[in-house]
Amino acid sequence: MTIADRWLLPDGMEEVLPPQARQIEVLRRELLDLFHTWGYDLVFPPPAEYLESLLTGSGNDLDLQTFKITDQLTGRLMGIAADITPQVARMDAHSMQRQGAARFCYCANVLRTKSGNMLGSRSPMQVGAELFGHDGVESDSEILGLMLSALGTAGAEKVYLDIGHVGIYRALISEAGLTDDQEKQLFDAILHKAYAEIDQIVVRDIANESLQGMISRLSRLNGDASVLVRARAELADAPASVLTALDNIEQTVRIIQEQYHNVEINFDLAELRGFNYHTGMVFAAYIPGYGHPVAQGGRYDETGKVFGRARPATGFSADLKILSRLLQDNDPVSGVLAPAGFSDDEELLCTVRALRSEGTRVVYAMPGQDISASEMGCDSELVRKDDGQWVVEPINRIF
Ligand SMILES: N[C@@H](Cc1c[nH]c[nH+]1)C(=O)O
C-alpha cells in the first residue's frame, strides 16, 4: 500500500476541514434554532437499524441507496440510514404516539451507496423537518414556508420552487389496470420525460382511451401557473381526488406567495422525483447557479402505517454541507493570539478568561514555534502594557 492509497478517501465520502467545518456547524445551529422557534422538536435517529424497520414501506430506491452491514451481536442484517425521513416516521408512529399534529426536526449524517449527481456526496449531512398528524393546506404550507425560511437563514436570496403532486399520477394509474412491470416502465418513462415512449406505452398497455390521453397530457403539464388551469381542463375526466389535489396546490401556493416574495414557482404535475414514498404534493427548491435541488420534500401519508399507525405526514430535507457551500459567505475566522511563556501571569490568565467568556476566540502561541497568527486564525494579539495590564491590539506585523 502506497502513502497515496492510505489517504485516498472513497468517492463521495469527504472530510470537512477548517474553516468550512465551523461554517457548517454555525449553520446547523441556526437552522435547528429556527426549527425550534417553529415548534419542531429535535430528534436523533440511530445511525443504523435492522433492515426491516429501515426500509419497510419505502420502496426500492431507498433499498438501493442503503449500505448493508451484518450485526455482529445478532447476525441480522442492518442498514446504515440513507434518509432520515422514514426513521422519523417510525418515531412518530411507534415511539412517540402523540395525538394530533407532531413536529420533529433533525440533523444527522447519512450514507448513500450512490450520490444523486456526478459531483455529489455519498455522505450528506441531512437536515430537515417533518410534520405528522395533519393533511391539508395548513401543514403543506407550513412545511413549505419552513423550508423557504431555512433557505433564507442559509443566505438564499432567490429560490426557484418546483411543485408537483404524486397523488395525481397515482390516481390516474390506479384506474389503468397495469401490471407491476408495465407500471414500472411507465413510471420510468414519465420520470425521464421520455414523451414518445410514454405515448407508446399508454396506447399499448391501457385500454381506456380517455385515461391514455390524460396520462400523456399529465406528463406534459409543466410550466408556470397556467399549468393548473390547463390541468383542470385536460384532466376533467379524472377521479375527484385529482381536482382536490389541484385545489390543494393552488391554495398552498397562494399562502406561500403572500408570505415569501423571493420565490418563483414552476409547476410540474408529473414530477415523480424522490424516494418513492411520497403520496401528495412534492416540491424541490433550486437556487441560481446550481443544477440540483438544494432542498426537497413533500407529503407521504402512508409511511407510518407499517409501524402501526397511518398518519398524514409532510416534510422536507436538505444537505447541510451543500447549503453551507453554496449559500454561506466565507467570513474569515478572527481571534486573539496570546503569547507563550506567561503561564504564571495572573493578569494574562484573567484577561484570557474574560475574553473567552464573552465568546472571543483566544489562541495561545506555543513556545519555540514560529507559526503565523493568521494560520491560527488570529487577527489581533494580547500585548502587555507597562502597568502589567494586557490589552488586545490588532496585528500589524508582517509574518
Ligand atoms: N427525505 C426526502 C425529502 C422529504 C422529507 N420529508 C418528506 N420528504 C429526501 O431527502 O428526498
PDBQT file of the ligand as one rigid body, heavy atoms in Angstrom, charges set to zero:
ROOT
HETATM    1  N1  LIG A 401     -36.242  12.863   2.788  1.00  0.00    +0.000 N 
HETATM    2  C1  LIG A 401     -36.672  13.277   1.470  1.00  0.00    +0.000 C 
HETATM    3  C2  LIG A 401     -37.380  14.600   1.493  1.00  0.00    +0.000 C 
HETATM    4  C3  LIG A 401     -38.544  14.570   2.428  1.00  0.00    +0.000 A 
HETATM    5  C4  LIG A 401     -38.577  14.902   3.734  1.00  0.00    +0.000 A 
HETATM    6  N2  LIG A 401     -39.835  14.702   4.131  1.00  0.00    +0.000 N 
HETATM    7  C5  LIG A 401     -40.554  14.297   3.132  1.00  0.00    +0.000 A 
HETATM    8  N3  LIG A 401     -39.772  14.210   2.074  1.00  0.00    +0.000 N 
HETATM    9  C6  LIG A 401     -35.443  13.388   0.558  1.00  0.00    +0.000 C 
HETATM   10  O1  LIG A 401     -34.342  13.540   1.071  1.00  0.00    +0.000 OA
HETATM   11  O2  LIG A 401     -35.594  13.359  -0.636  1.00  0.00    +0.000 OA
ENDROOT
TORSDOF 0
